[in-house]
Amino acid sequence: MLVLNAEGGTEMTVSEKKYGFTEETKEWKGHILHQIVAIKSFGNIKAGTVGGWIEREQNLSQEGNCWVGDNAKVWGNASVRDDAIVADFAKVYDYAEISDKALVYADAKVYGQAKVYDTALVHGQSAIYDLAEVRGKAEVYGDLVKVFGNAKIYGHAKVYHYSKVYGMAQVYGEAEVFNRAAVYGWARVYELAKIYGDAKIYGRAEIYGEARVFENAMVFDDAFVFDTAKVHKYARVFYDARVFHDEDVAKTIFGR
């Protein structure tokens, strides 16, 4: 049964809600957060389970199996819905959205207007913000990883360990970006490509196939690296250069 709330809208009765609030509150960055408790069992949550902290009911849907657990915090206009879980010491705020079966945990932060959805995983000390999206079965994790701007991580892609993906960049397929690598601008990394070891991909460059770019190498402008090619040892590949087949590049190459 639905009843009218103070604003004239409708809301669930207590018996229909899956969680309520304990009497515990805490002030956090200028917001008053309330600790939640499960009223009934749902998903893997048992009735009576004390959860994390939210500012208002709009932060965590009463429908589905979504939950904010442990010491996780959700505030502002952020929302957690469907079967998504925010746990450990994770923080979700501003207008961020966590939905579907996504999981955000450890010390991860999602804020701005960022979205994490499908079955994506975000954990470690990762930060997803601005208009960035992590979706599909993608995973972002490890120390000081940042995905921001309008960047998108999806498919089975992984971004981890001190790496950054930002601007309009996209990482997808089964690609991996790790160990202090950076992908930005309009660059794309996809299929089985790997970017690591302080490498930088930017401009409108594309790395795909089973290509590897590592050891401080840079690929930028409209350059493509693909097949099983390798670019490394401070090499620079730019303009409209193409590196492919099984080429092993450890020097500067440019097109035009």
Backbone torsions as a table, in degrees:
resi	resn	phi	psi	omega
1	MET	NA	137.9	177.3
2	LEU	-104.5	144.2	178.3
3	VAL	-126.1	160.1	178.0
4	LEU	-74.7	141.0	173.3
5	ASN	-96.3	-174.5	-174.9
6	ALA	-64.2	-25.0	-179.7
7	GLU	-88.8	1.8	179.8
8	GLY	90.5	-1.0	176.7
9	GLY	-86.7	-172.7	179.3
10	THR	-109.7	151.7	176.3
11	GLU	-146.8	163.7	-179.8
12	MET	-72.1	151.3	169.1
13	THR	-75.5	164.3	-179.3
14	VAL	-58.0	-39.0	-177.3
15	SER	-66.6	-21.5	-179.0
16	GLU	-91.7	-15.5	-177.6
17	LYS	-78.6	148.8	179.2
18	LYS	-92.7	-21.4	178.0
19	TYR	-141.8	159.0	174.7
20	GLY	-134.9	-158.3	-177.4
21	PHE	-122.0	141.7	171.0
22	THR	-79.2	-175.1	177.0
23	GLU	-88.3	-0.3	-177.9
24	GLU	-82.1	134.1	174.4
25	THR	-134.8	162.2	173.8
26	LYS	-150.2	148.1	175.8
27	GLU	-89.1	131.8	-177.3
28	TRP	-140.5	111.6	177.3
29	LYS	51.1	43.1	177.7
30	GLY	83.9	6.1	179.9
31	HIS	-119.5	146.1	175.3
32	ILE	-95.8	116.4	-179.2
33	LEU	-102.7	147.3	-178.0
34	HIS	-118.1	136.7	178.7
35	GLN	-79.4	138.5	-177.9
36	ILE	-101.3	158.8	176.3
37	VAL	-143.5	139.2	179.8
38	ALA	-73.1	127.3	177.8
39	ILE	-83.4	-33.8	178.9
40	LYS	-139.3	166.3	-180.0
41	SER	-79.4	140.7	176.1
42	PHE	-158.9	146.2	-178.7
43	GLY	53.2	-127.5	176.7
44	ASN	-98.0	9.5	-178.1
45	ILE	-99.1	127.9	179.1
46	LYS	-93.8	148.6	176.5
47	ALA	-55.2	135.8	-179.4
48	GLY	94.5	-8.8	179.0
49	THR	-67.0	126.5	176.8
50	VAL	-86.1	130.6	-175.9
51	GLY	-106.9	-154.2	-178.9
52	GLY	-86.7	-146.0	-169.0
53	TRP	-128.9	133.6	176.1
54	ILE	-134.3	158.4	-179.2
55	GLU	-83.8	-38.9	-177.5
56	ARG	-151.8	165.8	-176.5
57	GLU	-62.2	-27.6	179.8
58	GLN	-65.8	-16.5	179.4
59	ASN	-73.7	-24.6	-177.5
60	LEU	-138.0	117.3	-177.7
61	SER	-62.4	144.8	174.0
62	GLN	-82.9	-6.3	180.0
63	GLU	-103.5	162.9	179.9
64	GLY	71.7	-166.7	-179.1
65	ASN	-109.0	18.0	-179.4
66	CYS	-64.1	153.9	-175.9
67	TRP	-159.0	149.9	170.5
68	VAL	-116.7	114.7	-172.1
69	GLY	-117.9	177.2	175.5
70	ASP	55.8	-126.1	178.8
71	ASN	-109.9	22.7	178.4
72	ALA	-67.0	153.4	-177.0
73	LYS	-133.3	136.3	176.7
74	VAL	-132.8	126.9	-177.3
75	TRP	-150.5	-177.1	-176.4
76	GLY	69.7	-138.0	178.4
77	ASN	-102.4	17.9	179.1
78	ALA	-69.4	154.9	179.8
79	SER	-139.2	142.6	174.6
80	VAL	-122.9	123.8	-175.0
81	ARG	-145.8	-177.9	-178.1
82	ASP	60.8	-121.9	179.5
83	ASP	-114.8	21.7	-177.9
84	ALA	-72.2	151.6	179.8
85	ILE	-128.3	134.1	171.3
86	VAL	-120.4	122.9	-170.6
87	ALA	-142.8	-179.6	-179.0
88	ASP	60.8	-122.3	-179.2
89	PHE	-112.3	21.7	-178.1
90	ALA	-65.4	153.8	180.0
91	LYS	-133.0	132.3	179.4
92	VAL	-130.4	125.4	-174.9
93	TYR	-155.9	-171.9	-171.4
94	ASP	60.9	-123.5	-179.6
95	TYR	-113.2	21.4	-177.4
96	ALA	-64.2	152.2	-179.9
97	GLU	-129.8	129.0	175.1
98	ILE	-119.6	121.2	-172.8
99	SER	-146.1	-177.5	-176.4
100	ASP	59.0	-124.6	179.4
101	LYS	-114.6	27.8	-179.5
102	ALA	-66.3	153.7	-179.3
103	LEU	-132.8	122.0	177.8
104	VAL	-120.7	122.0	-175.0
105	TYR	-153.6	-170.6	-173.1
106	ALA	61.5	-128.3	-179.1
107	ASP	-107.8	24.4	-176.6
108	ALA	-67.7	152.3	175.7
109	LYS	-128.2	135.9	174.1
110	VAL	-130.3	122.0	-175.3
111	TYR	-153.6	-170.2	-171.4
112	GLY	69.3	-131.9	174.3
113	GLN	-115.1	28.1	-178.6
114	ALA	-67.5	155.6	179.4
115	LYS	-133.0	136.8	173.2
116	VAL	-126.9	121.2	-175.2
117	TYR	-151.9	-169.5	-169.1
118	ASP	60.2	-128.0	178.2
119	THR	-115.1	28.9	-178.0
120	ALA	-64.4	151.3	178.1
121	LEU	-119.7	131.9	174.6
122	VAL	-131.6	121.4	-177.2
123	HIS	-155.1	-167.3	-173.1
124	GLY	68.4	-143.5	177.6
125	GLN	-104.0	36.5	-179.2
126	SER	-72.5	150.5	174.2
127	ALA	-131.0	122.5	177.3
128	ILE	-115.2	120.9	-174.5
129	TYR	-153.3	-174.9	-171.0
130	ASP	61.9	-127.0	-179.7
131	LEU	-108.2	20.5	-176.9
132	ALA	-66.5	154.5	177.5
133	GLU	-133.4	138.7	171.0
134	VAL	-124.7	121.0	-173.1
135	ARG	-146.6	-174.2	-177.3
136	GLY	66.5	-135.8	176.3
137	LYS	-108.9	26.4	-179.1
138	ALA	-68.4	157.5	-179.9
139	GLU	-137.8	129.5	177.2
140	VAL	-123.5	123.5	-173.0
141	TYR	-160.8	175.4	176.7
142	GLY	96.4	-170.9	-175.2
143	ASP	-78.5	128.8	169.5
144	LEU	51.0	41.0	175.3
145	VAL	-85.5	137.4	-179.6
146	LYS	-130.7	132.4	172.9
147	VAL	-127.3	117.7	-173.6
148	PHE	-152.3	-172.6	-171.9
149	GLY	70.0	-132.7	176.1
150	ASN	-109.5	22.5	-177.0
151	ALA	-63.2	150.8	179.4
152	LYS	-133.9	130.7	176.6
153	ILE	-119.9	123.5	-176.5
154	TYR	-155.4	-173.2	-172.4
155	GLY	70.3	-133.6	175.9
156	HIS	-108.6	20.4	-174.9
157	ALA	-64.9	154.6	177.6
158	LYS	-131.6	136.5	174.1
159	VAL	-128.7	124.7	-173.9
160	TYR	-157.1	165.2	176.2
161	HIS	51.8	85.9	171.7
162	TYR	64.4	16.3	-177.1
163	SER	-94.3	162.9	179.8
164	LYS	-135.0	138.2	171.3
165	VAL	-130.7	123.8	-174.4
166	TYR	-155.1	-174.5	-173.0
167	GLY	70.5	-134.2	177.7
168	MET	-103.7	16.2	-174.9
169	ALA	-65.2	153.1	177.5
170	GLN	-133.9	136.8	174.3
171	VAL	-126.6	122.9	-174.3
172	TYR	-153.9	-170.4	-172.3
173	GLY	69.3	-131.4	175.1
174	GLU	-115.5	27.1	-179.3
175	ALA	-68.3	155.8	178.2
176	GLU	-133.7	138.0	176.1
177	VAL	-127.5	121.0	-172.9
178	PHE	-157.7	172.1	178.8
179	ASN	51.7	64.5	173.1
180	ARG	67.1	21.2	175.9
181	ALA	-79.6	159.1	178.5
182	ALA	-137.0	134.1	176.1
183	VAL	-127.2	124.2	-175.1
184	TYR	-155.0	-172.3	-172.3
185	GLY	69.9	-133.8	177.0
186	TRP	-106.3	17.5	-174.8
187	ALA	-64.4	154.5	176.7
188	ARG	-133.4	137.1	176.4
189	VAL	-128.4	123.0	-173.3
190	TYR	-153.6	-175.3	-172.1
191	GLU	58.4	-124.7	-175.8
192	LEU	-108.3	18.9	-176.4
193	ALA	-66.1	151.7	177.6
194	LYS	-133.0	131.6	178.4
195	ILE	-121.3	124.9	-175.5
196	TYR	-160.6	177.3	176.0
197	GLY	59.5	53.8	176.9
198	ASP	67.0	14.2	177.2
199	ALA	-71.3	154.9	179.0
200	LYS	-132.5	131.1	176.8
201	ILE	-122.5	124.2	-177.9
202	TYR	-155.3	-171.4	-171.2
203	GLY	70.2	-133.0	175.6
204	ARG	-114.5	27.8	-179.9
205	ALA	-65.4	151.7	176.8
206	GLU	-132.3	133.8	177.2
207	ILE	-123.5	123.9	-176.0
208	TYR	-154.6	-171.1	-171.5
209	GLY	69.6	-133.1	175.2
210	GLU	-113.4	28.4	-177.9
211	ALA	-65.2	153.1	177.2
212	ARG	-129.9	134.5	173.7
213	VAL	-128.9	123.3	-172.3
214	PHE	-158.4	-177.9	178.8
215	GLU	52.6	56.2	174.8
216	ASN	66.0	13.0	178.0
217	ALA	-71.4	156.7	177.4
218	MET	-131.2	136.2	173.8
219	VAL	-127.2	124.6	-173.9
220	PHE	-152.5	-171.4	-171.1
221	ASP	59.6	-129.4	-179.4
222	ASP	-107.5	25.0	-177.8
223	ALA	-73.0	147.8	176.4
224	PHE	-123.3	139.2	172.3
225	VAL	-128.6	124.7	-174.2
226	PHE	-152.4	-170.0	-170.7
227	ASP	59.0	-131.2	179.2
228	THR	-109.3	24.6	-177.7
229	ALA	-66.0	154.3	177.4
230	LYS	-127.9	137.0	174.8
231	VAL	-127.4	123.5	-173.6
232	HIS	-158.7	-174.6	178.0
233	LYS	52.7	55.5	176.5
234	TYR	63.5	16.7	177.9
235	ALA	-64.6	151.2	175.5
236	ARG	-123.9	125.5	178.6
237	VAL	-123.5	120.1	-172.8
238	PHE	-152.6	-167.7	-166.6
239	TYR	53.0	-131.1	-179.1
240	ASP	-109.2	33.5	-179.5
241	ALA	-61.6	149.9	176.5
242	ARG	-126.0	124.5	176.1
243	VAL	-120.5	121.4	-172.7
244	PHE	-151.7	-167.7	-171.5
245	HIS	53.1	-132.0	-179.0
246	ASP	-109.8	29.1	-180.0
247	GLU	-59.5	142.4	178.6
248	ASP	-121.3	104.6	-172.1
249	VAL	-108.0	123.2	177.5
250	ALA	-130.2	32.0	179.2
251	LYS	-149.3	176.6	-178.7
252	THR	-78.5	131.9	177.1
253	ILE	-133.1	133.9	177.0
254	PHE	-141.9	154.5	-178.5
255	GLY	-91.2	-160.4	177.8
256	ARG	63.2	NA	NA
